[in-house]
Amino acid sequence: MDKKESWGRKILILFFALLLVLALVFILYGMIRASINSNAVIRESSFIASSANIIQGLISEWKLNEEILNGTVGEVKDNVMGRNLTAQSGVSVKEEGIDGRSAEFNIQSGFIYGN
């Protein structure tokens, strides 16, 4: 093997090593970014049931598509049994999802509880 072939192999190995490191950094960055993201959005695709096709035996269905979420008791409506819930600090309405709306939660302070 002459020196040109040896240098060519070294450069090729270095190139693939660099690609591997970049791929690992990209994956790690995505994992870290996902873990520190403070908002979770419940989207329309998260729900199997809708008022048009309620699942047999379904006990409750909260679409989380209310127009206003301000902490009023019973504001998160249950479409099946009327077991309404209340949204508390850190829950707001986002303009996408079922009927053009969805609930957006601040992970550190947002929650919904039963009445």
PyMOL commands that place a pseudoatom at each C-alpha (Angstrom):
pseudoatom trace, name=CA, resn=MET, resi=1, chain=A, elem=C, hetatm=0, pos=[0.000, 0.000, 0.000]
pseudoatom trace, name=CA, resn=ASP, resi=2, chain=A, elem=C, hetatm=0, pos=[1.510, 3.354, -0.946]
pseudoatom trace, name=CA, resn=LYS, resi=3, chain=A, elem=C, hetatm=0, pos=[1.204, 6.650, 0.949]
pseudoatom trace, name=CA, resn=LYS, resi=4, chain=A, elem=C, hetatm=0, pos=[-1.641, 8.001, -1.232]
pseudoatom trace, name=CA, resn=GLU, resi=5, chain=A, elem=C, hetatm=0, pos=[-3.851, 4.987, -0.490]
pseudoatom trace, name=CA, resn=SER, resi=6, chain=A, elem=C, hetatm=0, pos=[-3.002, 5.236, 3.216]
pseudoatom trace, name=CA, resn=TRP, resi=7, chain=A, elem=C, hetatm=0, pos=[-3.958, 8.937, 3.335]
pseudoatom trace, name=CA, resn=GLY, resi=8, chain=A, elem=C, hetatm=0, pos=[-7.126, 8.266, 1.356]
pseudoatom trace, name=CA, resn=ARG, resi=9, chain=A, elem=C, hetatm=0, pos=[-8.224, 5.609, 3.853]
pseudoatom trace, name=CA, resn=LYS, resi=10, chain=A, elem=C, hetatm=0, pos=[-7.408, 7.846, 6.821]
pseudoatom trace, name=CA, resn=ILE, resi=11, chain=A, elem=C, hetatm=0, pos=[-9.435, 10.694, 5.345]
pseudoatom trace, name=CA, resn=LEU, resi=12, chain=A, elem=C, hetatm=0, pos=[-12.344, 8.351, 4.590]
pseudoatom trace, name=CA, resn=ILE, resi=13, chain=A, elem=C, hetatm=0, pos=[-12.290, 6.932, 8.139]
pseudoatom trace, name=CA, resn=LEU, resi=14, chain=A, elem=C, hetatm=0, pos=[-12.081, 10.450, 9.588]
pseudoatom trace, name=CA, resn=PHE, resi=15, chain=A, elem=C, hetatm=0, pos=[-15.016, 11.565, 7.430]
pseudoatom trace, name=CA, resn=PHE, resi=16, chain=A, elem=C, hetatm=0, pos=[-17.238, 8.686, 8.593]
pseudoatom trace, name=CA, resn=ALA, resi=17, chain=A, elem=C, hetatm=0, pos=[-16.191, 9.205, 12.213]
pseudoatom trace, name=CA, resn=LEU, resi=18, chain=A, elem=C, hetatm=0, pos=[-17.175, 12.858, 11.921]
pseudoatom trace, name=CA, resn=LEU, resi=19, chain=A, elem=C, hetatm=0, pos=[-20.538, 11.884, 10.409]
pseudoatom trace, name=CA, resn=LEU, resi=20, chain=A, elem=C, hetatm=0, pos=[-21.134, 9.467, 13.285]
pseudoatom trace, name=CA, resn=VAL, resi=21, chain=A, elem=C, hetatm=0, pos=[-20.299, 12.137, 15.876]
pseudoatom trace, name=CA, resn=LEU, resi=22, chain=A, elem=C, hetatm=0, pos=[-22.612, 14.642, 14.165]
pseudoatom trace, name=CA, resn=ALA, resi=23, chain=A, elem=C, hetatm=0, pos=[-25.431, 12.082, 14.081]
pseudoatom trace, name=CA, resn=LEU, resi=24, chain=A, elem=C, hetatm=0, pos=[-24.985, 11.351, 17.798]
pseudoatom trace, name=CA, resn=VAL, resi=25, chain=A, elem=C, hetatm=0, pos=[-24.958, 15.079, 18.632]
pseudoatom trace, name=CA, resn=PHE, resi=26, chain=A, elem=C, hetatm=0, pos=[-28.136, 15.579, 16.572]
pseudoatom trace, name=CA, resn=ILE, resi=27, chain=A, elem=C, hetatm=0, pos=[-29.906, 12.701, 18.353]
pseudoatom trace, name=CA, resn=LEU, resi=28, chain=A, elem=C, hetatm=0, pos=[-28.734, 13.851, 21.792]
pseudoatom trace, name=CA, resn=TYR, resi=29, chain=A, elem=C, hetatm=0, pos=[-29.804, 17.439, 21.059]
pseudoatom trace, name=CA, resn=GLY, resi=30, chain=A, elem=C, hetatm=0, pos=[-33.277, 16.222, 20.098]
pseudoatom trace, name=CA, resn=MET, resi=31, chain=A, elem=C, hetatm=0, pos=[-33.595, 14.160, 23.269]
pseudoatom trace, name=CA, resn=ILE, resi=32, chain=A, elem=C, hetatm=0, pos=[-32.482, 17.042, 25.489]
pseudoatom trace, name=CA, resn=ARG, resi=33, chain=A, elem=C, hetatm=0, pos=[-34.715, 19.537, 23.726]
pseudoatom trace, name=CA, resn=ALA, resi=34, chain=A, elem=C, hetatm=0, pos=[-37.715, 17.209, 24.049]
pseudoatom trace, name=CA, resn=SER, resi=35, chain=A, elem=C, hetatm=0, pos=[-37.106, 16.697, 27.764]
pseudoatom trace, name=CA, resn=ILE, resi=36, chain=A, elem=C, hetatm=0, pos=[-36.913, 20.424, 28.582]
pseudoatom trace, name=CA, resn=ASN, resi=37, chain=A, elem=C, hetatm=0, pos=[-39.834, 21.537, 26.446]
pseudoatom trace, name=CA, resn=SER, resi=38, chain=A, elem=C, hetatm=0, pos=[-42.275, 23.009, 28.952]
pseudoatom trace, name=CA, resn=ASN, resi=39, chain=A, elem=C, hetatm=0, pos=[-45.474, 22.750, 26.906]
pseudoatom trace, name=CA, resn=ALA, resi=40, chain=A, elem=C, hetatm=0, pos=[-47.476, 19.742, 25.805]
pseudoatom trace, name=CA, resn=VAL, resi=41, chain=A, elem=C, hetatm=0, pos=[-50.260, 20.176, 23.278]
pseudoatom trace, name=CA, resn=ILE, resi=42, chain=A, elem=C, hetatm=0, pos=[-53.048, 17.638, 23.013]
pseudoatom trace, name=CA, resn=ARG, resi=43, chain=A, elem=C, hetatm=0, pos=[-53.962, 17.526, 19.352]
pseudoatom trace, name=CA, resn=GLU, resi=44, chain=A, elem=C, hetatm=0, pos=[-57.012, 16.225, 17.504]
pseudoatom trace, name=CA, resn=SER, resi=45, chain=A, elem=C, hetatm=0, pos=[-55.170, 13.058, 16.460]
pseudoatom trace, name=CA, resn=SER, resi=46, chain=A, elem=C, hetatm=0, pos=[-54.744, 12.151, 20.149]
pseudoatom trace, name=CA, resn=PHE, resi=47, chain=A, elem=C, hetatm=0, pos=[-58.419, 11.295, 20.435]
pseudoatom trace, name=CA, resn=ILE, resi=48, chain=A, elem=C, hetatm=0, pos=[-60.011, 8.133, 19.116]
pseudoatom trace, name=CA, resn=ALA, resi=49, chain=A, elem=C, hetatm=0, pos=[-63.598, 8.996, 20.010]
pseudoatom trace, name=CA, resn=SER, resi=50, chain=A, elem=C, hetatm=0, pos=[-65.674, 11.883, 18.808]
pseudoatom trace, name=CA, resn=SER, resi=51, chain=A, elem=C, hetatm=0, pos=[-69.333, 12.724, 19.342]
pseudoatom trace, name=CA, resn=ALA, resi=52, chain=A, elem=C, hetatm=0, pos=[-70.039, 11.116, 15.983]
pseudoatom trace, name=CA, resn=ASN, resi=53, chain=A, elem=C, hetatm=0, pos=[-68.604, 7.702, 16.963]
pseudoatom trace, name=CA, resn=ILE, resi=54, chain=A, elem=C, hetatm=0, pos=[-68.618, 7.174, 20.709]
pseudoatom trace, name=CA, resn=ILE, resi=55, chain=A, elem=C, hetatm=0, pos=[-66.902, 3.922, 21.656]
pseudoatom trace, name=CA, resn=GLN, resi=56, chain=A, elem=C, hetatm=0, pos=[-69.204, 1.283, 23.145]
pseudoatom trace, name=CA, resn=GLY, resi=57, chain=A, elem=C, hetatm=0, pos=[-68.820, 1.278, 26.935]
pseudoatom trace, name=CA, resn=LEU, resi=58, chain=A, elem=C, hetatm=0, pos=[-66.977, 4.602, 27.032]
pseudoatom trace, name=CA, resn=ILE, resi=59, chain=A, elem=C, hetatm=0, pos=[-67.326, 6.183, 30.482]
pseudoatom trace, name=CA, resn=SER, resi=60, chain=A, elem=C, hetatm=0, pos=[-66.051, 9.694, 29.756]
pseudoatom trace, name=CA, resn=GLU, resi=61, chain=A, elem=C, hetatm=0, pos=[-64.817, 11.759, 26.835]
pseudoatom trace, name=CA, resn=TRP, resi=62, chain=A, elem=C, hetatm=0, pos=[-63.066, 15.086, 27.322]
pseudoatom trace, name=CA, resn=LYS, resi=63, chain=A, elem=C, hetatm=0, pos=[-62.182, 16.682, 23.989]
pseudoatom trace, name=CA, resn=LEU, resi=64, chain=A, elem=C, hetatm=0, pos=[-60.298, 19.577, 25.644]
pseudoatom trace, name=CA, resn=ASN, resi=65, chain=A, elem=C, hetatm=0, pos=[-61.496, 21.877, 22.889]
pseudoatom trace, name=CA, resn=GLU, resi=66, chain=A, elem=C, hetatm=0, pos=[-63.336, 24.437, 25.022]
pseudoatom trace, name=CA, resn=GLU, resi=67, chain=A, elem=C, hetatm=0, pos=[-63.329, 28.069, 23.900]
pseudoatom trace, name=CA, resn=ILE, resi=68, chain=A, elem=C, hetatm=0, pos=[-62.219, 29.405, 27.306]
pseudoatom trace, name=CA, resn=LEU, resi=69, chain=A, elem=C, hetatm=0, pos=[-60.187, 27.748, 30.092]
pseudoatom trace, name=CA, resn=ASN, resi=70, chain=A, elem=C, hetatm=0, pos=[-60.033, 30.110, 33.068]
pseudoatom trace, name=CA, resn=GLY, resi=71, chain=A, elem=C, hetatm=0, pos=[-60.527, 27.929, 36.160]
pseudoatom trace, name=CA, resn=THR, resi=72, chain=A, elem=C, hetatm=0, pos=[-64.338, 27.985, 36.225]
pseudoatom trace, name=CA, resn=VAL, resi=73, chain=A, elem=C, hetatm=0, pos=[-65.628, 24.858, 37.959]
pseudoatom trace, name=CA, resn=GLY, resi=74, chain=A, elem=C, hetatm=0, pos=[-66.824, 22.259, 35.420]
pseudoatom trace, name=CA, resn=GLU, resi=75, chain=A, elem=C, hetatm=0, pos=[-65.517, 24.101, 32.358]
pseudoatom trace, name=CA, resn=VAL, resi=76, chain=A, elem=C, hetatm=0, pos=[-63.885, 21.028, 30.732]
pseudoatom trace, name=CA, resn=LYS, resi=77, chain=A, elem=C, hetatm=0, pos=[-66.966, 19.204, 29.470]
pseudoatom trace, name=CA, resn=ASP, resi=78, chain=A, elem=C, hetatm=0, pos=[-67.460, 15.424, 29.503]
pseudoatom trace, name=CA, resn=ASN, resi=79, chain=A, elem=C, hetatm=0, pos=[-69.473, 14.497, 26.420]
pseudoatom trace, name=CA, resn=VAL, resi=80, chain=A, elem=C, hetatm=0, pos=[-70.657, 11.125, 27.770]
pseudoatom trace, name=CA, resn=MET, resi=81, chain=A, elem=C, hetatm=0, pos=[-71.606, 11.164, 31.455]
pseudoatom trace, name=CA, resn=GLY, resi=82, chain=A, elem=C, hetatm=0, pos=[-71.319, 14.836, 32.393]
pseudoatom trace, name=CA, resn=ARG, resi=83, chain=A, elem=C, hetatm=0, pos=[-68.272, 14.285, 34.634]
pseudoatom trace, name=CA, resn=ASN, resi=84, chain=A, elem=C, hetatm=0, pos=[-66.941, 17.756, 33.941]
pseudoatom trace, name=CA, resn=LEU, resi=85, chain=A, elem=C, hetatm=0, pos=[-63.472, 18.842, 35.044]
pseudoatom trace, name=CA, resn=THR, resi=86, chain=A, elem=C, hetatm=0, pos=[-61.779, 22.119, 35.921]
pseudoatom trace, name=CA, resn=ALA, resi=87, chain=A, elem=C, hetatm=0, pos=[-58.589, 23.486, 34.363]
pseudoatom trace, name=CA, resn=GLN, resi=88, chain=A, elem=C, hetatm=0, pos=[-56.159, 25.251, 36.676]
pseudoatom trace, name=CA, resn=SER, resi=89, chain=A, elem=C, hetatm=0, pos=[-53.137, 27.508, 36.298]
pseudoatom trace, name=CA, resn=GLY, resi=90, chain=A, elem=C, hetatm=0, pos=[-50.987, 26.807, 33.278]
pseudoatom trace, name=CA, resn=VAL, resi=91, chain=A, elem=C, hetatm=0, pos=[-53.743, 25.479, 30.993]
pseudoatom trace, name=CA, resn=SER, resi=92, chain=A, elem=C, hetatm=0, pos=[-54.729, 27.624, 28.045]
pseudoatom trace, name=CA, resn=VAL, resi=93, chain=A, elem=C, hetatm=0, pos=[-56.556, 27.338, 24.725]
pseudoatom trace, name=CA, resn=LYS, resi=94, chain=A, elem=C, hetatm=0, pos=[-54.491, 26.854, 21.578]
pseudoatom trace, name=CA, resn=GLU, resi=95, chain=A, elem=C, hetatm=0, pos=[-56.034, 27.623, 18.195]
pseudoatom trace, name=CA, resn=GLU, resi=96, chain=A, elem=C, hetatm=0, pos=[-55.561, 24.174, 16.612]
pseudoatom trace, name=CA, resn=GLY, resi=97, chain=A, elem=C, hetatm=0, pos=[-57.082, 20.749, 17.150]
pseudoatom trace, name=CA, resn=ILE, resi=98, chain=A, elem=C, hetatm=0, pos=[-60.706, 19.592, 17.419]
pseudoatom trace, name=CA, resn=ASP, resi=99, chain=A, elem=C, hetatm=0, pos=[-63.022, 22.337, 16.181]
pseudoatom trace, name=CA, resn=GLY, resi=100, chain=A, elem=C, hetatm=0, pos=[-59.902, 24.479, 15.722]
pseudoatom trace, name=CA, resn=ARG, resi=101, chain=A, elem=C, hetatm=0, pos=[-58.987, 24.403, 19.432]
pseudoatom trace, name=CA, resn=SER, resi=102, chain=A, elem=C, hetatm=0, pos=[-57.012, 22.306, 21.910]
pseudoatom trace, name=CA, resn=ALA, resi=103, chain=A, elem=C, hetatm=0, pos=[-55.721, 22.593, 25.469]
pseudoatom trace, name=CA, resn=GLU, resi=104, chain=A, elem=C, hetatm=0, pos=[-52.095, 23.563, 25.975]
pseudoatom trace, name=CA, resn=PHE, resi=105, chain=A, elem=C, hetatm=0, pos=[-50.469, 22.610, 29.288]
pseudoatom trace, name=CA, resn=ASN, resi=106, chain=A, elem=C, hetatm=0, pos=[-47.543, 24.236, 31.047]
pseudoatom trace, name=CA, resn=ILE, resi=107, chain=A, elem=C, hetatm=0, pos=[-45.890, 21.125, 32.495]
pseudoatom trace, name=CA, resn=GLN, resi=108, chain=A, elem=C, hetatm=0, pos=[-44.674, 22.927, 35.609]
pseudoatom trace, name=CA, resn=SER, resi=109, chain=A, elem=C, hetatm=0, pos=[-48.028, 24.357, 36.688]
pseudoatom trace, name=CA, resn=GLY, resi=110, chain=A, elem=C, hetatm=0, pos=[-50.913, 23.273, 34.437]
pseudoatom trace, name=CA, resn=PHE, resi=111, chain=A, elem=C, hetatm=0, pos=[-53.352, 20.558, 35.406]
pseudoatom trace, name=CA, resn=ILE, resi=112, chain=A, elem=C, hetatm=0, pos=[-57.000, 19.523, 35.159]
pseudoatom trace, name=CA, resn=TYR, resi=113, chain=A, elem=C, hetatm=0, pos=[-58.847, 18.010, 38.105]
pseudoatom trace, name=CA, resn=GLY, resi=114, chain=A, elem=C, hetatm=0, pos=[-62.202, 16.412, 38.787]
pseudoatom trace, name=CA, resn=ASN, resi=115, chain=A, elem=C, hetatm=0, pos=[-64.995, 18.153, 40.627]
for i in range(1, 115): cmd.bond("trace and resi %d" % i, "trace and resi %d" % (i + 1))
show_as sticks, trace
zoom trace
